[in-house]
Amino acid sequence: MIVALAGRRVDAKDQEYPRFPSTFEVIAAVRHRIRHKFRELGATVLVSSAACGADILALEEAAILHMRRRVVLPFDREKFRLTSVTDRPGNWGALYDTVLDEVQAADDLIILPPVRKEKVYLETNHHIISEALSLSKSLQNPVVAVLVWEGKSRGEGDLTEEFGHHAKMQGLPLHEVLIC
């Protein structure tokens, strides 16, 4: 089974409405739920981005389960690290570097060509699904989409919710891993 995954980043320090608190207990619980979902699905491949929170936790769990990992970034590693990894509390930078080194060494890192700034993360999410579908054809494995979130929309512009809608439009079954 190929998993196309997207989810929440850990909360910013000044986040008004907590969605993914970066406490040890919450992170450990989310790790456990992701691992359980991968086992339940019989997952062998993960396609995701690598932002702090859901993405990095899923990539680490996939490594533990000896799954192939393909990472899609909207721009170069360092810019993504600054804008989507180390801009939140926690030691995500070191985890990101380790995961990306491993994925790049396996030739499974995709850096997308430039797109309009306001669409960059939306296009990245769409490419994650496209990449999973492409792998499905070559590996003869089905694809499911997994959302790692609190189960509620943030409203207009919620990219995690939009990932789920796009996955459904592509005919993919949708699974959730709830943060809390």
Number of C-alpha atoms within 10 A of each C-alpha: 17 26 27 28 29 28 28 21 23 24 18 15 12 8 11 8 9 13 19 24 20 20 11 9 10 14 18 13 14 22 21 16 18 24 21 14 16 23 13 9 14 12 22 17 23 27 29 28 29 28 25 27 25 27 22 22 23 28 28 19 19 21 17 10 14 12 17 17 27 25 22 19 25 23 17 12 15 11 12 16 21 12 11 17 25 17 15 21 15 15 11 20 18 13 16 23 15 11 19 21 12 15 19 14 10 12 12 16 20 19 14 15 10 9 13 8 9 8 10 16 16 17 15 21 26 14 21 27 25 16 18 24 22 13 18 17 11 8 12 11 15 16 25 22 25 25 22 24 22 17 15 11 13 13 8 8 10 13 18 24 21 17 25 23 14 16 24 14 10 12 12 19 14 18 16 18 21 17 22 12
